Amino acid sequence: MVFKRRDRRPVWQIVLDFLWPRGGWARAFHYVKHRLRRLPDSPDRIARGIFAGIFTVFTPFYGLHFVTAAIISKLVRGNILASLLATFVGNPLTYVPIGLISIQTGYFLLGRPPRPDGEVHRTFGGKFADAAVDLKDNLIALVTSRDADWHGLLVFYHEIFFPYMIGGIIPGIVFGLIGYYVSLPLIRAYQARRRGALQERVKRIKSAKAAKAEGK
């Protein structure tokens, strides 16, 4: 069976568009904002979904952020689609500072001595790469005669993943609440303005029909 790639763009262009959308991150931000405001749900549920999405960005579950955001949104009774859209806060421009904040906070909460941001930054990607290689090799070892070696994953868990997971809770809640309290009045105002505009449109249509009926 031959699988054809629907996207005819070169691979480098796909990667570039992910790192920097063609319209720029500003345009992508306005698109997400527009979609959030027009969701057919109550402002409170949408704002709770935004909280869930922003909180998720501060977790180390890369590749599972949509699933994590949906679960958290369900737990807080938020709008799931809003939570998925809010994970846009996590992007190639913000993942590094978010990771540094979460890991350093985790070191502090676990009573570990703080490490220079530059050192954490250098080891951050390296430990993720080592863990990915270990995971791949160990999955291969399950179906071959090779011996599994979990050293890289253990180092990654103790030095990066666990501090990241613990340390991301506080900033995740803080920034999530900021997103909630900032978005709630904005969504309420937008929906109220939209209802007013819709009611005004209905009145104009009724008036036009009444005037047409009188003219007959």
N, C-alpha and C positions, 0 to 999 in steps of 0.2 A: 504494500500500500504506500502511495506517495502522498505526502502532505505538502500542500502548497501554502506559502506564506501570503496572506491577504495583503498585508502592508508591504507595498513595493518600495518604500523608502530604504536607503542604505542603513545598515545597522548603526553606523556612527551618527546618522541623522536622528534615529530614534532615541539613542542615548542622549544626544545633545538637546532634543526637545524635552526629555525628562528633566535634565538638569536646568535648562532654561527654555521655557515654552516660547513658541514663535511670537506670541503677542506680549511676552514678558510676564514676570510674576505679578506686576500691578494689574494687568488685564485679567490674569487668572484669579487674582484676589477679588476683583469686582464681579467676576462671573459667579464665584462661590457665594459672595455676599448677596447677589441678586437672587440666586437659587434659594438661599436660606430664608430670605424675607418672603418669598412667594410660596413657601411650603404650606399646604392646607392643613394646619394644625394650630392649637392654641399657642400663644407666645410663650407661656411657661414651659410647655412640653418641648418646644423648639429650643429654648434657652437651656433646658436640662440636657438635651441632646448635644448642644454645643459644649457644655461642661464636660460631658462624657468624652467627646472627641478630643478636646484639648488635653484632658487628663491622660488619655491613652497615649498621646505623643510623648509623654514623659516616662513611658514604660519601655523596657528593652525588648519587647516582643516584635521585633522587625519582621515584616512579612505577614504578621497576624494582626496588624493594627485595625483593619476593618472588622475582623471578628471580635477583637477585644472591645472596640468602641461599641459595637452592637450589643454585646453582653452587658457592659456597664450602663449603656443607655436603657436597656431593658430593666436593669436593677433599680435605676433612679426614676423610672417611668418617663423617660424622655423620648423624643422623636428619633428613631433609629437613622433615618436618612440624614437628619441634621448632624448626628454624631459622625457619620461617615464623611460628610462634607467638611466638618470641623477638623478632621485629621489633616486637612490641607496645611494647618499650622506647622506640621512637621514636613519639611521639604529639604532638599540638599543645602539650602541656605541656612537652615536653623538647626539641623540635626546635631552638628558639632557643639554649638553652645548649649543646647538642651542636654546633650550627653555629658558635657563637662559639669554643668550645674548638678545634674542628678548624681553622678559618680562622686563628686566632691562632698555633696550633702550626705551620701551614703557612707563615705569614710568617716565623716564627723559623727553621724548617728551610731556607727558601729565602734566608735572609739579608736579608730585607726588614725595615725598621723596623716595630715593632709599632704598631698603630692603636688608639685608644680603643675600648672595647667598644661605647660608645654610637654611635660613628660606623659601626662595622662593622654594628651592629644596624640602623641606619637605611638603610644601603646594601644590606644583605643582601636584603631583599624587593624593593627597587627594581631591583637588577641582575637578579634572577630574572624580574621582570615585563618589563624591557626585553628580556631574552633571549627570553622567550616571545613577545613581540610581534614581534621580528625574525624568529624562526623561522616564525611564522604568515605574515608578509608575504612572506618569501622562498619559502615553499612556494607561495603564491599566484602569485608572480612566475614560477615554473617553468611555469605554464600560461597566463600572460598576457604582455602586452607590457611589464609593469612591470620596472624595474631592481631587482636584488637589492642589499640593503645589509646587510653583515654586521658593521657597526661595533659594534652593541650586543652581539652574540654574542662578538665578540673581546674587548671590555672585560670582559664577564661571565666569559669563560674565564680571562683573565689575572689579574683581581682577585678572583674568587670561586671559580670551579670548580676551577682547578688547585691553588691553595693549600688549598682544602677537601679535595681528593682526596689530596694529599700529607700534609697535617696530620692527617687522620682515621685514618691507619694506626696511629700509636703509641697514641693514646687508645683506638682501636677494639680493638687487641690487648690493652691493659691491662684495659679493662672487660670484654672478651670472656673473658679468662682468669679474672677475678674471678667472672663468671657461671658459668664451667666448674667452678672449684674449690668454689664455694659450692653449686651445684646437684648435683654428683656424689654427695657423701655423703647429701644429703637424698633423692635419688631411690633410692639403694641402700637406705636405711633404710625408705623407704615400700614399695618392692617386697618387701623381706624381711618386713615386717610384714603386707603383703597376702598373701604366700605362706603365712605362718604362720596367718593367719585362715582362708584357704581350706582348708589342711590340717586345721585344727581342725573346720571345718564338715563336711568329708568324713568325719572320724572320728565326728562326732555322727550323721551320716546312717547310717553303717555300723553304729554301736552300736544305733540305733533299729531298723534292719532285723533285726539279730541278735536283739534283745529280742523283736521281733514274731514272728520265726521260732520262738523258744523257747516263746513263749506258745501257739503253735498245737500 
